[in-house]
Amino acid sequence: MAVTTTAGGATSDAYIDADELSTYVTSVGLSLTGDTDAQEANIRRATQYLDREYTWRGYRTNETQALKWPRVISDGDEDGYSIDSDTIPQAIKDACAEIAYLYNSGVDLLAVDTSGPVKRSKVKAGPVESETEYLSSKRIAPRVLIIDGLVEQYSLSGPRAATSFVRWLRG
């Protein structure tokens, strides 16, 4: 089933469509695998990631819209230019394409990891015993620098606020 990308729509489920994903990925020298259905599934997951993991500036354009964008941001972008309240900024669309590319590559940014960083690990030889103590039980989301850079001017918080750093290399 095709993605629905109507800005501000009550049934929208994506910020970009498969053609926009393909154009973006090609423009940065990468390539996709899979058919259009697989790419659209990745786009939906990418949109979910953006909506779940970031707290955005401003407020949604209307209360019935399904997604977090478009938004009304009274003080504009990082340079003070106004943001049309009926469009999705290109940087948000580009971030969606980057995330969809990661999903296409087998990286699941919404995978659950409740372990956190290891504080102490103990292993005993006989009888066999293993014990691990974690610094925190809080989920640590990976940082993807290109995505953080694209959405930074529009977000109040997101995975970049986490206490860990994971470097993802693409390509």
HELIX and SHEET records of a PDB file:
HELIX    1   1 ALA A   18  SER A   27  1                                  10    
HELIX    2   2 THR A   36  GLU A   53  1                                  18    
HELIX    3   3 GLN A   90  ASN A  104  1                                  15    
HELIX    4   4 LEU A  145  VAL A  151  1                                   7    
HELIX    5   5 GLU A  152  TYR A  154  5                                   3    
HELIX    6   6 PRO A  159  ALA A  161  5                                   3    
SHEET    1   A 2 THR A  55  TRP A  56  0                                        
SHEET    2   A 2 SER A 155  SER A 157 -1                                        
SHEET    1   B 2 TYR A  59  ARG A  60  0                                        
SHEET    2   B 2 ARG A  71  VAL A  72 -1                                        
SHEET    1   C 2 VAL A 118  LYS A 124  0                                        
SHEET    2   C 2 GLU A 129  TYR A 134 -1                                        
END                                                                             
